[in-house]
């Protein structure tokens, strides 16, 4: 099965166009959050993505809330939840974990404890989508060091998905790592193609 995935679109029209173009040849489209910029521009930006809503799944980033994203699109928004599609269990968790330093625009964040509670609801996952990366993997920031989540890493170690797709840390876009047999990929806004056996 062909999956096209991206994260951190941040209102960029070229990124959206590229995703829509790649989606034409994909069985499934996965988007790991941050459609908006500082909670602005969400509805207008995601409107064209309705064309691929029938084969897409997403999580919210820290630039939009889960509720705002669910109000703005018919694409299913995973948040401590999982769905079955194409013979795969796909689970997701949105928002920034752990919380970022206080920002004037109000980043949508979760504590590690809140994230762990939501992730504990997930019983199985072939693919896990999270806005934030797991700890000690693909979340290195040039100024702040590792911004990865211990709760997300624990979920990967427990669930052992084939893929963990994330974003959030722009400095690590394109980075990949392994946690056990799980491929962890920090996506970024350029669409990435994965071939997954079902």
C-alpha positions in Angstrom: 0.0 0.0 0.0 1.2 3.5 -0.9 1.1 6.1 1.8 1.8 9.8 1.4 2.6 11.7 4.6 3.5 15.2 5.6 3.6 17.6 8.6 3.9 21.2 9.4 2.2 22.7 6.4 1.8 26.0 8.2 -0.4 27.6 5.6 2.1 27.1 2.8 0.2 26.9 -0.5 3.0 25.1 -2.3 3.1 22.4 0.4 -0.6 21.9 0.1 -0.5 21.7 -3.7 2.3 19.1 -3.5 0.4 17.0 -1.0 -2.7 17.1 -3.1 -0.7 16.1 -6.2 1.0 13.2 -4.5 -2.3 12.1 -2.9 -3.7 11.3 -6.4 -1.5 8.2 -6.6 -1.7 7.2 -2.9 -4.0 4.8 -1.1 -3.8 6.7 2.1 -2.7 10.3 3.2 -1.4 10.9 6.7 -0.8 14.5 8.1 1.0 15.0 11.4 -0.4 18.4 12.3 0.4 22.1 12.2 -1.9 23.1 9.3 -2.3 26.7 10.8 0.0 29.4 12.0 -0.6 30.4 15.6 -4.2 29.3 15.4 -4.8 31.6 12.3 -5.9 30.7 8.8 -7.0 27.1 9.5 -10.4 26.8 7.9 -9.4 28.4 4.6 -6.2 26.5 4.3 -7.7 23.0 4.9 -10.8 23.6 2.7 -9.0 22.3 -0.5 -7.9 19.2 1.4 -11.6 18.1 1.4 -10.8 16.6 -2.0 -8.7 13.9 -0.3 -10.7 13.6 2.9 -12.0 10.1 1.9 -8.5 8.7 2.1 -6.8 10.9 4.7 -6.2 10.9 8.5 -4.6 13.5 10.6 -3.6 14.8 14.0 -3.6 18.4 15.3 -0.4 20.2 15.8 0.3 22.9 18.4 -0.7 25.7 16.0 -4.3 24.5 16.1 -6.5 22.8 18.7 -8.0 19.4 18.2 -11.5 20.9 18.4 -10.7 23.6 15.8 -9.3 21.1 13.4 -12.3 18.8 13.8 -14.6 21.8 13.1 -12.6 22.8 10.0 -12.4 19.5 8.1 -14.1 16.2 7.6 -10.7 14.4 7.6 -10.8 12.2 10.7 -8.7 13.8 13.5 -7.0 11.1 15.7 -6.3 12.1 19.3 -5.8 9.2 21.7 -7.9 7.2 19.2 -7.4 4.6 16.4 -9.1 3.6 13.2 -9.0 0.5 11.0 -8.4 1.1 7.3 -6.8 -0.8 4.4 -6.2 -3.7 6.8 -4.1 -1.5 9.2 -4.7 0.0 12.6 -3.7 3.6 12.6 -3.6 5.6 15.8 -2.8 9.2 16.6 -2.0 11.9 19.1 -2.0 15.6 18.4 -0.5 18.7 20.1 3.0 19.4 21.4 4.3 17.0 24.1 5.9 18.1 26.4 4.7 21.7 26.6 6.8 24.4 24.9 8.0 27.4 26.8 5.1 29.9 27.2 4.3 31.6 23.9 2.3 34.7 23.5 -0.1 33.0 21.0 -0.9 30.0 23.2 0.6 26.8 21.8 -1.7 23.8 22.0 0.3 21.5 24.4 -0.1 18.4 26.5 1.9 17.4 29.5 3.7 14.1 29.5 1.1 12.8 31.9 -1.9 13.9 29.8 -0.3 12.4 26.7 0.4 9.1 28.5 -3.3 8.9 29.6 -4.5 9.4 26.0 -2.0 7.0 24.6 -3.0 4.3 27.1 -6.4 4.2 25.4 -4.7 2.8 22.3 -4.5 -0.9 22.3 -2.8 -1.6 19.0 -1.3 0.4 16.1 0.4 -0.6 12.9 1.1 3.1 12.3 1.2 5.8 14.9 0.9 9.5 14.0 2.0 12.0 16.5 2.7 15.7 16.1 5.6 15.5 18.5 8.5 13.0 18.1 9.5 10.4 20.7 12.3 11.2 23.1 15.8 10.4 21.8 14.9 10.0 18.2 14.1 12.7 15.6 13.3 15.7 17.8 16.6 17.6 18.0 16.3 21.4 18.1 19.4 23.5 17.4 18.8 25.8 20.4 16.7 23.7 22.8 18.1 20.2 22.3 15.8 17.1 22.3 12.2 18.2 22.2 10.9 14.6 22.0 8.3 13.0 24.3 8.9 10.3 26.9 5.2 9.3 26.7 5.2 8.9 22.9 8.4 6.9 23.2 6.8 4.6 25.8 3.8 4.1 23.5 6.1 3.2 20.6 7.9 0.7 22.8 4.6 -0.8 24.0 2.6 -0.8 20.7 5.6 -1.6 18.4 4.0 0.0 15.2 5.7 -0.4 11.8 5.9 3.4 11.5 5.8 6.4 13.8 5.2 9.5 11.7 5.7 12.9 13.4 6.8 16.5 12.8 6.9 19.5 15.1 10.6 20.0 15.3 11.5 21.9 12.1 15.3 21.5 12.7 14.9 17.7 12.3 12.6 17.5 9.2 13.7 14.5 7.2 15.4 12.8 10.1 14.8 9.1 10.7 15.6 6.7 13.5 14.7 3.2 14.7 13.0 2.4 18.1 13.2 -1.4 18.1 11.7 -2.4 14.8 9.7 0.8 14.4 10.8 3.3 11.8 10.4 6.9 13.2 10.2 9.7 10.6 10.0 13.4 11.2 8.2 14.4 8.0 8.2 18.1 7.3 6.0 19.8 4.6 7.5 18.0 1.6 5.4 14.9 1.0 7.1 11.6 1.9 6.1 8.3 0.3 6.0 5.0 2.3 5.2 1.5 1.0 3.6 -0.5 3.7 2.5 -4.2 3.5 -1.0 -4.9 4.8 
